[in-house]
């Protein structure tokens, strides 16, 4: 009878529910950063297009991706709440 009670104990995961939600948000931030890098190709492969050097692709997108990775690290390190 004691073995059945031991099996019914709550499973303890390494991270709490809130941490997994934060990880999903961080992943979405990283995806947005990569989507910001898209585009800038030339219609003619023999012509050079200056759009590849836009502020959005060179500066903003890498900052957003880096912020997403930092958010991911924070989401992993965050201590789960008491109710979990």
Jmol script that loads the backbone (N, CA, C; Angstrom):
load data "model"
ATOM      1  N   UNK A   1       0.819  -1.190   0.000  1.00  0.00           N
ATOM      2  CA  UNK A   1       0.000   0.000   0.000  1.00  0.00           C
ATOM      3  C   UNK A   1       0.864   1.256   0.000  1.00  0.00           C
ATOM      4  N   UNK A   2       1.995   1.199   0.663  1.00  0.00           N
ATOM      5  CA  UNK A   2       2.886   2.359   0.725  1.00  0.00           C
ATOM      6  C   UNK A   2       3.488   2.668  -0.643  1.00  0.00           C
ATOM      7  N   UNK A   3       3.706   1.650  -1.460  1.00  0.00           N
ATOM      8  CA  UNK A   3       4.278   1.857  -2.785  1.00  0.00           C
ATOM      9  C   UNK A   3       3.324   2.658  -3.678  1.00  0.00           C
ATOM     10  N   UNK A   4       2.027   2.429  -3.532  1.00  0.00           N
ATOM     11  CA  UNK A   4       1.069   3.182  -4.328  1.00  0.00           C
ATOM     12  C   UNK A   4       1.076   4.657  -3.963  1.00  0.00           C
ATOM     13  N   UNK A   5       1.224   4.973  -2.711  1.00  0.00           N
ATOM     14  CA  UNK A   5       1.276   6.363  -2.265  1.00  0.00           C
ATOM     15  C   UNK A   5       2.530   7.056  -2.779  1.00  0.00           C
ATOM     16  N   UNK A   6       3.632   6.340  -2.848  1.00  0.00           N
ATOM     17  CA  UNK A   6       4.877   6.917  -3.355  1.00  0.00           C
ATOM     18  C   UNK A   6       4.762   7.226  -4.847  1.00  0.00           C
ATOM     19  N   UNK A   7       4.050   6.415  -5.588  1.00  0.00           N
ATOM     20  CA  UNK A   7       3.890   6.635  -7.020  1.00  0.00           C
ATOM     21  C   UNK A   7       3.007   7.841  -7.315  1.00  0.00           C
ATOM     22  N   UNK A   8       2.136   8.193  -6.396  1.00  0.00           N
ATOM     23  CA  UNK A   8       1.222   9.308  -6.595  1.00  0.00           C
ATOM     24  C   UNK A   8       1.842  10.650  -6.248  1.00  0.00           C
ATOM     25  N   UNK A   9       3.088  10.647  -5.807  1.00  0.00           N
ATOM     26  CA  UNK A   9       3.741  11.911  -5.478  1.00  0.00           C
ATOM     27  C   UNK A   9       3.853  12.783  -6.727  1.00  0.00           C
ATOM     28  N   UNK A  10       3.854  14.068  -6.495  1.00  0.00           N
ATOM     29  CA  UNK A  10       3.938  15.020  -7.600  1.00  0.00           C
ATOM     30  C   UNK A  10       5.317  14.948  -8.244  1.00  0.00           C
ATOM     31  N   UNK A  11       5.340  14.932  -9.576  1.00  0.00           N
ATOM     32  CA  UNK A  11       6.610  14.934 -10.294  1.00  0.00           C
ATOM     33  C   UNK A  11       7.233  16.315 -10.208  1.00  0.00           C
ATOM     34  N   UNK A  12       8.521  16.356 -10.000  1.00  0.00           N
ATOM     35  CA  UNK A  12       9.227  17.629  -9.906  1.00  0.00           C
ATOM     36  C   UNK A  12      10.118  17.795 -11.129  1.00  0.00           C
ATOM     37  N   UNK A  13       9.822  18.814 -11.914  1.00  0.00           N
ATOM     38  CA  UNK A  13      10.623  19.117 -13.087  1.00  0.00           C
ATOM     39  C   UNK A  13      11.703  20.118 -12.706  1.00  0.00           C
ATOM     40  N   UNK A  14      12.707  20.227 -13.541  1.00  0.00           N
ATOM     41  CA  UNK A  14      13.810  21.139 -13.261  1.00  0.00           C
ATOM     42  C   UNK A  14      13.349  22.592 -13.284  1.00  0.00           C
ATOM     43  N   UNK A  15      12.398  22.903 -14.149  1.00  0.00           N
ATOM     44  CA  UNK A  15      11.895  24.265 -14.271  1.00  0.00           C
ATOM     45  C   UNK A  15      10.394  24.270 -14.007  1.00  0.00           C
ATOM     46  N   UNK A  16       9.908  25.413 -13.574  1.00  0.00           N
ATOM     47  CA  UNK A  16       8.483  25.551 -13.311  1.00  0.00           C
ATOM     48  C   UNK A  16       7.720  25.940 -14.561  1.00  0.00           C
ATOM     49  N   UNK A  17       6.405  25.990 -14.443  1.00  0.00           N
ATOM     50  CA  UNK A  17       5.544  26.336 -15.562  1.00  0.00           C
ATOM     51  C   UNK A  17       5.849  27.746 -16.082  1.00  0.00           C
ATOM     52  N   UNK A  18       6.102  28.669 -15.157  1.00  0.00           N
ATOM     53  CA  UNK A  18       6.415  30.046 -15.543  1.00  0.00           C
ATOM     54  C   UNK A  18       7.709  30.110 -16.357  1.00  0.00           C
ATOM     55  N   UNK A  19       8.691  29.294 -15.984  1.00  0.00           N
ATOM     56  CA  UNK A  19       9.951  29.275 -16.716  1.00  0.00           C
ATOM     57  C   UNK A  19       9.753  28.826 -18.161  1.00  0.00           C
ATOM     58  N   UNK A  20       8.908  27.828 -18.359  1.00  0.00           N
ATOM     59  CA  UNK A  20       8.663  27.349 -19.714  1.00  0.00           C
ATOM     60  C   UNK A  20       7.925  28.395 -20.552  1.00  0.00           C
ATOM     61  N   UNK A  21       7.021  29.142 -19.923  1.00  0.00           N
ATOM     62  CA  UNK A  21       6.349  30.220 -20.644  1.00  0.00           C
ATOM     63  C   UNK A  21       7.358  31.297 -21.041  1.00  0.00           C
ATOM     64  N   UNK A  22       8.263  31.631 -20.138  1.00  0.00           N
ATOM     65  CA  UNK A  22       9.285  32.631 -20.439  1.00  0.00           C
ATOM     66  C   UNK A  22      10.234  32.145 -21.529  1.00  0.00           C
ATOM     67  N   UNK A  23      10.546  30.856 -21.529  1.00  0.00           N
ATOM     68  CA  UNK A  23      11.385  30.296 -22.589  1.00  0.00           C
ATOM     69  C   UNK A  23      10.699  30.425 -23.951  1.00  0.00           C
ATOM     70  N   UNK A  24       9.393  30.203 -23.991  1.00  0.00           N
ATOM     71  CA  UNK A  24       8.655  30.343 -25.250  1.00  0.00           C
ATOM     72  C   UNK A  24       8.669  31.798 -25.722  1.00  0.00           C
ATOM     73  N   UNK A  25       8.529  32.734 -24.793  1.00  0.00           N
ATOM     74  CA  UNK A  25       8.586  34.154 -25.151  1.00  0.00           C
ATOM     75  C   UNK A  25       9.965  34.505 -25.691  1.00  0.00           C
ATOM     76  N   UNK A  26      11.019  34.012 -25.043  1.00  0.00           N
ATOM     77  CA  UNK A  26      12.378  34.264 -25.511  1.00  0.00           C
ATOM     78  C   UNK A  26      12.614  33.694 -26.898  1.00  0.00           C
ATOM     79  N   UNK A  27      12.086  32.504 -27.154  1.00  0.00           N
ATOM     80  CA  UNK A  27      12.217  31.909 -28.479  1.00  0.00           C
ATOM     81  C   UNK A  27      11.519  32.768 -29.523  1.00  0.00           C
ATOM     82  N   UNK A  28      10.350  33.303 -29.179  1.00  0.00           N
ATOM     83  CA  UNK A  28       9.618  34.173 -30.109  1.00  0.00           C
ATOM     84  C   UNK A  28      10.413  35.450 -30.389  1.00  0.00           C
ATOM     85  N   UNK A  29      11.080  35.995 -29.389  1.00  0.00           N
ATOM     86  CA  UNK A  29      11.910  37.189 -29.596  1.00  0.00           C
ATOM     87  C   UNK A  29      13.052  36.886 -30.560  1.00  0.00           C
ATOM     88  N   UNK A  30      13.669  35.734 -30.417  1.00  0.00           N
ATOM     89  CA  UNK A  30      14.765  35.345 -31.307  1.00  0.00           C
ATOM     90  C   UNK A  30      14.248  35.186 -32.742  1.00  0.00           C
ATOM     91  N   UNK A  31      13.096  34.566 -32.904  1.00  0.00           N
ATOM     92  CA  UNK A  31      12.513  34.388 -34.239  1.00  0.00           C
ATOM     93  C   UNK A  31      12.215  35.744 -34.868  1.00  0.00           C
ATOM     94  N   UNK A  32      11.684  36.678 -34.088  1.00  0.00           N
ATOM     95  CA  UNK A  32      11.415  38.026 -34.604  1.00  0.00           C
ATOM     96  C   UNK A  32      12.713  38.675 -35.067  1.00  0.00           C
ATOM     97  N   UNK A  33      13.793  38.499 -34.306  1.00  0.00           N
ATOM     98  CA  UNK A  33      15.082  39.059 -34.702  1.00  0.00           C
ATOM     99  C   UNK A  33      15.561  38.507 -36.033  1.00  0.00           C
ATOM    100  N   UNK A  34      15.408  37.210 -36.229  1.00  0.00           N
ATOM    101  CA  UNK A  34      15.817  36.619 -37.505  1.00  0.00           C
ATOM    102  C   UNK A  34      14.900  37.053 -38.643  1.00  0.00           C
ATOM    103  N   UNK A  35      13.624  37.249 -38.356  1.00  0.00           N
ATOM    104  CA  UNK A  35      12.719  37.739 -39.398  1.00  0.00           C
ATOM    105  C   UNK A  35      13.076  39.168 -39.810  1.00  0.00           C
ATOM    106  N   UNK A  36      13.591  39.952 -38.871  1.00  0.00           N
ATOM    107  CA  UNK A  36      14.016  41.309 -39.205  1.00  0.00           C
ATOM    108  C   UNK A  36      15.222  41.314 -40.148  1.00  0.00           C
ATOM    109  N   UNK A  37      15.992  40.239 -40.161  1.00  0.00           N
ATOM    110  CA  UNK A  37      17.163  40.153 -41.041  1.00  0.00           C
ATOM    111  C   UNK A  37      16.804  39.782 -42.475  1.00  0.00           C
ATOM    112  N   UNK A  38      15.588  39.333 -42.716  1.00  0.00           N
ATOM    113  CA  UNK A  38      15.196  38.878 -44.047  1.00  0.00           C
ATOM    114  C   UNK A  38      15.139  40.015 -45.057  1.00  0.00           C
ATOM    115  N   UNK A  39      15.305  39.654 -46.301  1.00  0.00           N
ATOM    116  CA  UNK A  39      15.118  40.590 -47.406  1.00  0.00           C
ATOM    117  C   UNK A  39      16.404  41.263 -47.841  1.00  0.00           C
ATOM    118  N   UNK A  40      16.248  42.229 -48.744  1.00  0.00           N
ATOM    119  CA  UNK A  40      17.379  43.004 -49.229  1.00  0.00           C
ATOM    120  C   UNK A  40      18.052  42.448 -50.457  1.00  0.00           C
ATOM    121  N   UNK A  41      17.477  41.393 -51.043  1.00  0.00           N
ATOM    122  CA  UNK A  41      18.130  40.836 -52.231  1.00  0.00           C
ATOM    123  C   UNK A  41      17.809  41.685 -53.459  1.00  0.00           C
ATOM    124  N   UNK A  42      18.637  41.555 -54.436  1.00  0.00           N
ATOM    125  CA  UNK A  42      18.463  42.296 -55.685  1.00  0.00           C
ATOM    126  C   UNK A  42      17.661  41.461 -56.670  1.00  0.00           C
ATOM    127  N   UNK A  43      16.889  42.124 -57.498  1.00  0.00           N
ATOM    128  CA  UNK A  43      16.130  41.415 -58.531  1.00  0.00           C
ATOM    129  C   UNK A  43      17.059  40.787 -59.556  1.00  0.00           C
ATOM    130  N   UNK A  44      18.124  41.484 -59.871  1.00  0.00           N
ATOM    131  CA  UNK A  44      19.112  41.002 -60.834  1.00  0.00           C
ATOM    132  C   UNK A  44      20.364  40.583 -60.067  1.00  0.00           C
ATOM    133  N   UNK A  45      20.814  39.342 -60.201  1.00  0.00           N
ATOM    134  CA  UNK A  45      21.983  38.894 -59.447  1.00  0.00           C
ATOM    135  C   UNK A  45      23.279  39.621 -59.833  1.00  0.00           C
ATOM    136  N   UNK A  46      23.289  40.306 -60.973  1.00  0.00           N
ATOM    137  CA  UNK A  46      24.487  41.029 -61.388  1.00  0.00           C
ATOM    138  C   UNK A  46      24.551  42.444 -60.819  1.00  0.00           C
ATOM    139  N   UNK A  47      23.489  42.874 -60.166  1.00  0.00           N
ATOM    140  CA  UNK A  47      23.456  44.214 -59.579  1.00  0.00           C
ATOM    141  C   UNK A  47      23.561  44.110 -58.070  1.00  0.00           C
ATOM    142  N   UNK A  48      24.295  45.069 -57.485  1.00  0.00           N
ATOM    143  CA  UNK A  48      24.441  45.128 -56.042  1.00  0.00           C
ATOM    144  C   UNK A  48      23.330  45.980 -55.455  1.00  0.00           C
ATOM    145  N   UNK A  49      22.719  45.499 -54.381  1.00  0.00           N
ATOM    146  CA  UNK A  49      21.632  46.227 -53.752  1.00  0.00           C
ATOM    147  C   UNK A  49      22.095  46.739 -52.387  1.00  0.00           C
ATOM    148  N   UNK A  50      22.002  48.032 -52.163  1.00  0.00           N
ATOM    149  CA  UNK A  50      22.435  48.651 -50.902  1.00  0.00           C
ATOM    150  C   UNK A  50      21.478  48.352 -49.743  1.00  0.00           C
ATOM    151  N   UNK A  51      20.305  47.795 -50.025  1.00  0.00           N
ATOM    152  CA  UNK A  51      19.331  47.529 -48.967  1.00  0.00           C
ATOM    153  C   UNK A  51      19.818  46.503 -47.953  1.00  0.00           C
ATOM    154  N   UNK A  52      20.805  45.703 -48.318  1.00  0.00           N
ATOM    155  CA  UNK A  52      21.303  44.712 -47.361  1.00  0.00           C
ATOM    156  C   UNK A  52      22.033  45.377 -46.198  1.00  0.00           C
ATOM    157  N   UNK A  53      22.416  46.631 -46.351  1.00  0.00           N
ATOM    158  CA  UNK A  53      23.118  47.342 -45.292  1.00  0.00           C
ATOM    159  C   UNK A  53      22.200  48.297 -44.533  1.00  0.00           C
ATOM    160  N   UNK A  54      20.902  48.019 -44.503  1.00  0.00           N
ATOM    161  CA  UNK A  54      19.971  48.905 -43.804  1.00  0.00           C
ATOM    162  C   UNK A  54      20.154  48.774 -42.290  1.00  0.00           C
ATOM    163  N   UNK A  55      19.704  49.782 -41.571  1.00  0.00           N
ATOM    164  CA  UNK A  55      19.790  49.790 -40.112  1.00  0.00           C
ATOM    165  C   UNK A  55      19.080  48.582 -39.510  1.00  0.00           C
ATOM    166  N   UNK A  56      17.961  48.226 -40.094  1.00  0.00           N
ATOM    167  CA  UNK A  56      17.171  47.110 -39.574  1.00  0.00           C
ATOM    168  C   UNK A  56      17.948  45.796 -39.623  1.00  0.00           C
ATOM    169  N   UNK A  57      18.644  45.549 -40.734  1.00  0.00           N
ATOM    170  CA  UNK A  57      19.346  44.271 -40.899  1.00  0.00           C
ATOM    171  C   UNK A  57      20.700  44.226 -40.209  1.00  0.00           C
ATOM    172  N   UNK A  58      21.393  45.349 -40.147  1.00  0.00           N
ATOM    173  CA  UNK A  58      22.757  45.363 -39.614  1.00  0.00           C
ATOM    174  C   UNK A  58      22.788  45.628 -38.112  1.00  0.00           C
ATOM    175  N   UNK A  59      21.878  46.446 -37.612  1.00  0.00           N
ATOM    176  CA  UNK A  59      21.948  46.851 -36.211  1.00  0.00           C
ATOM    177  C   UNK A  59      20.780  46.323 -35.388  1.00  0.00           C
ATOM    178  N   UNK A  60      19.566  46.602 -35.810  1.00  0.00           N
ATOM    179  CA  UNK A  60      18.393  46.272 -35.010  1.00  0.00           C
ATOM    180  C   UNK A  60      18.205  44.763 -34.842  1.00  0.00           C
ATOM    181  N   UNK A  61      18.264  44.013 -35.911  1.00  0.00           N
ATOM    182  CA  UNK A  61      18.017  42.572 -35.849  1.00  0.00           C
ATOM    183  C   UNK A  61      19.017  41.839 -34.948  1.00  0.00           C
ATOM    184  N   UNK A  62      20.333  42.093 -35.059  1.00  0.00           N
ATOM    185  CA  UNK A  62      21.248  41.413 -34.136  1.00  0.00           C
ATOM    186  C   UNK A  62      21.025  41.792 -32.667  1.00  0.00           C
ATOM    187  N   UNK A  63      20.633  43.029 -32.409  1.00  0.00           N
ATOM    188  CA  UNK A  63      20.353  43.435 -31.030  1.00  0.00           C
ATOM    189  C   UNK A  63      19.123  42.694 -30.507  1.00  0.00           C
ATOM    190  N   UNK A  64      18.104  42.542 -31.342  1.00  0.00           N
ATOM    191  CA  UNK A  64      16.903  41.815 -30.928  1.00  0.00           C
ATOM    192  C   UNK A  64      17.227  40.347 -30.670  1.00  0.00           C
ATOM    193  N   UNK A  65      18.031  39.733 -31.519  1.00  0.00           N
ATOM    194  CA  UNK A  65      18.418  38.333 -31.321  1.00  0.00           C
ATOM    195  C   UNK A  65      19.228  38.183 -30.035  1.00  0.00           C
ATOM    196  N   UNK A  66      20.174  39.065 -29.819  1.00  0.00           N
ATOM    197  CA  UNK A  66      20.983  39.015 -28.594  1.00  0.00           C
ATOM    198  C   UNK A  66      20.100  39.204 -27.359  1.00  0.00           C
ATOM    199  N   UNK A  67      19.147  40.124 -27.424  1.00  0.00           N
ATOM    200  CA  UNK A  67      18.219  40.328 -26.306  1.00  0.00           C
ATOM    201  C   UNK A  67      17.395  39.065 -26.065  1.00  0.00           C
ATOM    202  N   UNK A  68      17.017  38.372 -27.125  1.00  0.00           N
ATOM    203  CA  UNK A  68      16.279  37.120 -26.979  1.00  0.00           C
ATOM    204  C   UNK A  68      17.097  36.056 -26.283  1.00  0.00           C
ATOM    205  N   UNK A  69      18.376  35.939 -26.628  1.00  0.00           N
ATOM    206  CA  UNK A  69      19.237  34.957 -25.968  1.00  0.00           C
ATOM    207  C   UNK A  69      19.470  35.317 -24.499  1.00  0.00           C
ATOM    208  N   UNK A  70      19.626  36.580 -24.210  1.00  0.00           N
ATOM    209  CA  UNK A  70      19.782  37.008 -22.814  1.00  0.00           C
ATOM    210  C   UNK A  70      18.500  36.723 -22.037  1.00  0.00           C
ATOM    211  N   UNK A  71      17.351  36.961 -22.667  1.00  0.00           N
ATOM    212  CA  UNK A  71      16.069  36.656 -22.035  1.00  0.00           C
ATOM    213  C   UNK A  71      15.948  35.161 -21.763  1.00  0.00           C
ATOM    214  N   UNK A  72      16.418  34.331 -22.689  1.00  0.00           N
ATOM    215  CA  UNK A  72      16.390  32.881 -22.505  1.00  0.00           C
ATOM    216  C   UNK A  72      17.222  32.461 -21.290  1.00  0.00           C
ATOM    217  N   UNK A  73      18.408  33.023 -21.165  1.00  0.00           N
ATOM    218  CA  UNK A  73      19.269  32.707 -20.017  1.00  0.00           C
ATOM    219  C   UNK A  73      18.571  33.104 -18.722  1.00  0.00           C
ATOM    220  N   UNK A  74      17.959  34.293 -18.715  1.00  0.00           N
ATOM    221  CA  UNK A  74      17.242  34.748 -17.524  1.00  0.00           C
ATOM    222  C   UNK A  74      16.063  33.821 -17.215  1.00  0.00           C
ATOM    223  N   UNK A  75      15.357  33.376 -18.252  1.00  0.00           N
ATOM    224  CA  UNK A  75      14.204  32.498 -18.053  1.00  0.00           C
ATOM    225  C   UNK A  75      14.624  31.165 -17.444  1.00  0.00           C
ATOM    226  N   UNK A  76      15.784  30.679 -17.813  1.00  0.00           N
ATOM    227  CA  UNK A  76      16.280  29.424 -17.252  1.00  0.00           C
ATOM    228  C   UNK A  76      16.725  29.616 -15.807  1.00  0.00           C
ATOM    229  N   UNK A  77      17.383  30.725 -15.533  1.00  0.00           N
ATOM    230  CA  UNK A  77      17.945  30.962 -14.199  1.00  0.00           C
ATOM    231  C   UNK A  77      16.916  31.442 -13.184  1.00  0.00           C
ATOM    232  N   UNK A  78      15.768  31.926 -13.642  1.00  0.00           N
ATOM    233  CA  UNK A  78      14.756  32.456 -12.733  1.00  0.00           C
ATOM    234  C   UNK A  78      14.267  31.366 -11.798  1.00  0.00           C
ATOM    235  N   UNK A  79      14.195  31.688 -10.524  1.00  0.00           N
ATOM    236  CA  UNK A  79      13.762  30.732  -9.536  1.00  0.00           C
ATOM    237  C   UNK A  79      12.249  30.559  -9.636  1.00  0.00           C
ATOM    238  N   UNK A  80      11.777  29.315  -9.690  1.00  0.00           N
ATOM    239  CA  UNK A  80      10.333  29.088  -9.788  1.00  0.00           C
ATOM    240  C   UNK A  80       9.612  29.621  -8.548  1.00  0.00           C
ATOM    241  N   UNK A  81       8.344  29.995  -8.729  1.00  0.00           N
ATOM    242  CA  UNK A  81       7.546  30.528  -7.631  1.00  0.00           C
ATOM    243  C   UNK A  81       7.203  29.467  -6.614  1.00  0.00           C
ATOM    244  N   UNK A  82       6.623  29.894  -5.502  1.00  0.00           N
ATOM    245  CA  UNK A  82       6.266  29.005  -4.408  1.00  0.00           C
ATOM    246  C   UNK A  82       5.113  28.072  -4.765  1.00  0.00           C
ATOM    247  N   UNK A  83       4.196  28.517  -5.613  1.00  0.00           N
ATOM    248  CA  UNK A  83       3.001  27.735  -5.913  1.00  0.00           C
ATOM    249  C   UNK A  83       3.249  26.588  -6.875  1.00  0.00           C
ATOM    250  N   UNK A  84       4.446  26.418  -7.352  1.00  0.00           N
ATOM    251  CA  UNK A  84       4.724  25.373  -8.335  1.00  0.00           C
ATOM    252  C   UNK A  84       5.301  24.180  -7.693  1.00  0.00           C
TER     253      UNK A  84
END
end "model"
wireframe off; spacefill off
backbone 0.3
color backbone group
